[in-house]
């Protein structure tokens, strides 16, 4: 899951491939080279293909990311379907 997100978002080769690195990367404007973003995860199930605990971690990271950018008045949306 993390590797697929990293590839899709074109994170650099040195990206850490763990939850902490994902959280950091999604809140790093320099890494994203953007002033905001929309992340769309297609062809996923409600579980995102993850174990229950991992799904909760991913959803928490997504919620924290959106809040982070909202507080900075930057557009950010994360969708999955």
Z-matrix of the N, CA and C atoms (Angstrom, degrees):
N
C 1 1.439
C 2 1.530 1 110.39
N 3 1.310 2 115.72 1 -50.81
C 4 1.463 3 119.81 2 -179.21
C 5 1.524 4 110.20 3 -64.42
N 6 1.316 5 117.25 4 -41.28
C 7 1.469 6 120.18 5 179.12
C 8 1.520 7 111.21 6 -62.65
N 9 1.323 8 117.24 7 -39.57
C 10 1.466 9 120.81 8 178.75
C 11 1.531 10 110.88 9 -65.64
N 12 1.329 11 117.15 10 -41.53
C 13 1.466 12 120.61 11 176.68
C 14 1.526 13 110.75 12 -63.81
N 15 1.314 14 116.09 13 -43.78
C 16 1.464 15 120.36 14 -179.69
C 17 1.523 16 111.00 15 -61.58
N 18 1.318 17 116.29 16 -41.82
C 19 1.470 18 120.13 17 179.38
C 20 1.525 19 110.32 18 -67.30
N 21 1.318 20 116.72 19 -45.79
C 22 1.461 21 120.95 20 -178.45
C 23 1.514 22 112.86 21 -64.55
N 24 1.321 23 117.10 22 -36.12
C 25 1.464 24 121.41 23 179.83
C 26 1.524 25 111.98 24 -89.12
N 27 1.306 26 115.88 25 -1.13
C 28 1.465 27 122.82 26 179.26
C 29 1.521 28 112.25 27 56.57
N 30 1.343 29 115.52 28 46.71
C 31 1.455 30 119.73 29 174.08
C 32 1.530 31 108.23 30 -66.35
N 33 1.322 32 117.95 31 153.59
C 34 1.471 33 120.24 32 -178.16
C 35 1.528 34 112.08 33 -66.96
N 36 1.307 35 115.71 34 162.21
C 37 1.467 36 121.80 35 -177.26
C 38 1.523 37 112.42 36 -57.44
N 39 1.316 38 117.97 37 -29.68
C 40 1.469 39 120.99 38 -178.16
C 41 1.526 40 113.37 39 -82.48
N 42 1.336 41 118.02 40 4.35
C 43 1.469 42 122.05 41 176.53
C 44 1.525 43 109.19 42 -54.30
N 45 1.332 44 117.84 43 136.74
C 46 1.458 45 123.95 44 -170.58
C 47 1.514 46 118.43 45 -72.97
N 48 1.332 47 119.40 46 -11.61
C 49 1.465 48 122.97 47 178.96
C 50 1.528 49 113.72 48 55.07
N 51 1.344 50 116.28 49 42.38
C 52 1.463 51 120.53 50 173.94
C 53 1.526 52 108.36 51 -144.51
N 54 1.330 53 116.19 52 171.99
C 55 1.459 54 120.52 53 -175.15
C 56 1.528 55 112.08 54 -61.27
N 57 1.327 56 117.13 55 -42.80
C 58 1.461 57 119.79 56 -179.61
C 59 1.524 58 111.31 57 -62.34
N 60 1.322 59 116.56 58 -42.63
C 61 1.463 60 120.76 59 178.83
C 62 1.526 61 110.54 60 -63.80
N 63 1.330 62 117.55 61 -38.81
C 64 1.463 63 121.05 62 178.11
C 65 1.524 64 110.36 63 -63.23
N 66 1.329 65 116.91 64 -46.75
C 67 1.463 66 120.58 65 179.12
C 68 1.526 67 110.51 66 -59.41
N 69 1.309 68 116.70 67 -44.93
C 70 1.464 69 120.58 68 179.10
C 71 1.525 70 111.22 69 -63.02
N 72 1.316 71 116.82 70 -45.00
C 73 1.462 72 121.09 71 -176.47
C 74 1.524 73 112.06 72 -64.22
N 75 1.325 74 116.93 73 -39.77
C 76 1.460 75 119.88 74 -178.44
C 77 1.528 76 112.66 75 -70.01
N 78 1.321 77 116.28 76 -16.81
C 79 1.467 78 120.34 77 179.08
C 80 1.528 79 111.96 78 -109.86
N 81 1.309 80 117.10 79 17.20
C 82 1.459 81 121.90 80 -177.90
C 83 1.527 82 109.64 81 -110.68
N 84 1.312 83 116.89 82 101.24
C 85 1.464 84 121.05 83 -178.04
C 86 1.521 85 111.50 84 -62.73
N 87 1.317 86 117.85 85 -33.13
C 88 1.465 87 120.17 86 179.12
C 89 1.528 88 110.81 87 -66.78
N 90 1.316 89 115.95 88 -41.38
C 91 1.458 90 119.78 89 -179.89
C 92 1.518 91 110.93 90 -66.40
N 93 1.317 92 116.56 91 -39.92
C 94 1.457 93 120.41 92 -178.61
C 95 1.524 94 112.49 93 -81.14
N 96 1.330 95 116.73 94 -16.76
C 97 1.465 96 121.70 95 -178.01
C 98 1.529 97 110.95 96 52.23
N 99 1.321 98 114.96 97 44.61
C 100 1.463 99 119.97 98 -177.86
C 101 1.525 100 109.56 99 -148.42
N 102 1.292 101 116.10 100 162.77
C 103 1.458 102 120.78 101 174.71
C 104 1.521 103 111.22 102 -97.34
N 105 1.293 104 117.20 103 2.65
C 106 1.449 105 124.58 104 179.00
C 107 1.513 106 108.01 105 171.47
N 108 1.312 107 116.57 106 175.54
C 109 1.459 108 117.91 107 -178.22
C 110 1.519 109 112.80 108 -165.10
N 111 1.318 110 114.16 109 164.75
C 112 1.456 111 123.19 110 170.86
C 113 1.522 112 106.29 111 -121.65
N 114 1.306 113 116.59 112 125.66
C 115 1.455 114 121.99 113 176.47
C 116 1.519 115 107.35 114 -109.28
N 117 1.324 116 116.97 115 119.74
C 118 1.460 117 122.31 116 -179.53
C 119 1.520 118 108.13 117 -118.63
N 120 1.318 119 116.26 118 119.33
C 121 1.460 120 122.30 119 176.81
C 122 1.518 121 106.95 120 -102.94
N 123 1.325 122 116.12 121 111.55
C 124 1.466 123 120.54 122 -175.76
C 125 1.521 124 110.85 123 -98.54
N 126 1.314 125 114.19 124 157.40
C 127 1.465 126 122.31 125 175.51
C 128 1.526 127 112.22 126 57.96
N 129 1.317 128 115.85 127 41.66
C 130 1.460 129 120.12 128 177.22
C 131 1.517 130 109.57 129 -110.82
N 132 1.298 131 115.28 130 159.69
C 133 1.458 132 120.63 131 172.95
C 134 1.527 133 107.52 132 -93.62
N 135 1.313 134 117.38 133 175.36
C 136 1.464 135 120.43 134 177.33
C 137 1.520 136 111.72 135 -60.91
N 138 1.331 137 116.82 136 -26.07
C 139 1.464 138 120.65 137 179.97
C 140 1.524 139 111.82 138 -85.22
N 141 1.332 140 116.83 139 -5.07
C 142 1.464 141 122.68 140 -174.67
C 143 1.526 142 111.76 141 60.44
N 144 1.329 143 116.22 142 14.93
C 145 1.462 144 120.51 143 -178.69
C 146 1.517 145 112.65 144 75.09
N 147 1.323 146 116.50 145 19.09
C 148 1.458 147 121.77 146 -175.84
C 149 1.521 148 111.44 147 -115.00
N 150 1.321 149 115.53 148 159.56
C 151 1.462 150 120.84 149 170.86
C 152 1.523 151 107.61 150 -65.09
N 153 1.311 152 116.96 151 158.49
C 154 1.465 153 122.44 152 -174.87
C 155 1.529 154 111.09 153 -53.32
N 156 1.316 155 118.61 154 -49.46
C 157 1.465 156 121.45 155 -178.32
C 158 1.528 157 111.38 156 -62.18
N 159 1.321 158 117.03 157 -44.03
C 160 1.462 159 120.76 158 179.73
C 161 1.528 160 111.32 159 -65.80
N 162 1.326 161 116.58 160 -36.94
C 163 1.467 162 119.90 161 177.69
C 164 1.519 163 110.28 162 -62.37
N 165 1.325 164 116.99 163 -42.89
C 166 1.463 165 120.64 164 178.97
C 167 1.524 166 110.93 165 -64.02
N 168 1.313 167 117.44 166 -39.34
C 169 1.467 168 120.60 167 176.66
C 170 1.520 169 110.12 168 -62.04
N 171 1.323 170 116.98 169 -47.18
C 172 1.469 171 121.00 170 -179.79
C 173 1.521 172 110.82 171 -60.83
N 174 1.318 173 117.58 172 -46.10
C 175 1.468 174 120.57 173 -179.67
C 176 1.522 175 111.67 174 -65.18
N 177 1.329 176 117.23 175 -36.34
C 178 1.464 177 120.24 176 176.02
C 179 1.526 178 110.75 177 -64.36
N 180 1.321 179 116.67 178 -42.64
C 181 1.464 180 121.00 179 177.80
C 182 1.524 181 110.05 180 -61.84
N 183 1.323 182 116.95 181 -44.56
C 184 1.466 183 120.22 182 179.53
C 185 1.531 184 110.86 183 -62.00
N 186 1.336 185 117.42 184 -44.70
C 187 1.463 186 121.03 185 179.86
C 188 1.528 187 110.72 186 -63.88
N 189 1.323 188 117.21 187 -43.09
C 190 1.456 189 120.95 188 178.66
C 191 1.525 190 111.37 189 -64.33
N 192 1.328 191 116.54 190 -37.31
C 193 1.465 192 121.10 191 179.03
C 194 1.521 193 110.83 192 -63.75
N 195 1.324 194 116.93 193 -47.29
C 196 1.464 195 120.87 194 179.75
C 197 1.526 196 109.69 195 -61.84
N 198 1.311 197 117.94 196 -44.33
C 199 1.462 198 121.72 197 178.71
C 200 1.530 199 110.83 198 -62.04
N 201 1.313 200 117.43 199 -43.87
C 202 1.464 201 122.56 200 178.52
C 203 1.524 202 110.45 201 -54.11
N 204 1.330 203 116.25 202 -49.80
C 205 1.465 204 119.88 203 -177.83
C 206 1.525 205 111.82 204 -72.21
N 207 1.322 206 118.44 205 -34.93
C 208 1.461 207 120.38 206 176.83
C 209 1.522 208 110.93 207 -61.48
N 210 1.324 209 116.80 208 -40.74
C 211 1.462 210 121.00 209 179.50
C 212 1.527 211 111.71 210 -64.36
N 213 1.313 212 116.46 211 -23.50
C 214 1.468 213 121.68 212 178.77
C 215 1.524 214 111.98 213 -99.53
N 216 1.329 215 114.82 214 8.66
C 217 1.471 216 122.24 215 179.40
C 218 1.527 217 112.44 216 55.80
N 219 1.330 218 114.93 217 41.85
C 220 1.460 219 121.61 218 176.75
C 221 1.533 220 108.38 219 -116.86
N 222 1.319 221 117.15 220 141.03
C 223 1.462 222 119.32 221 -179.47
C 224 1.526 223 112.02 222 -68.45
N 225 1.307 224 115.72 223 134.63
C 226 1.469 225 121.22 224 176.70
C 227 1.519 226 108.15 225 -157.46
N 228 1.314 227 115.66 226 127.04
C 229 1.460 228 122.08 227 174.28
C 230 1.507 229 108.32 228 -137.94
N 231 1.324 230 115.88 229 143.02
C 232 1.465 231 121.63 230 176.47
C 233 1.527 232 106.78 231 -129.78
N 234 1.334 233 115.31 232 121.62
C 235 1.461 234 122.34 233 -179.40
C 236 1.530 235 109.52 234 -123.69
N 237 1.308 236 115.27 235 147.72
C 238 1.468 237 118.75 236 169.06
C 239 1.519 238 108.89 237 -143.28
N 240 1.323 239 114.26 238 142.65
C 241 1.458 240 120.14 239 -179.42
C 242 1.516 241 110.39 240 -152.99
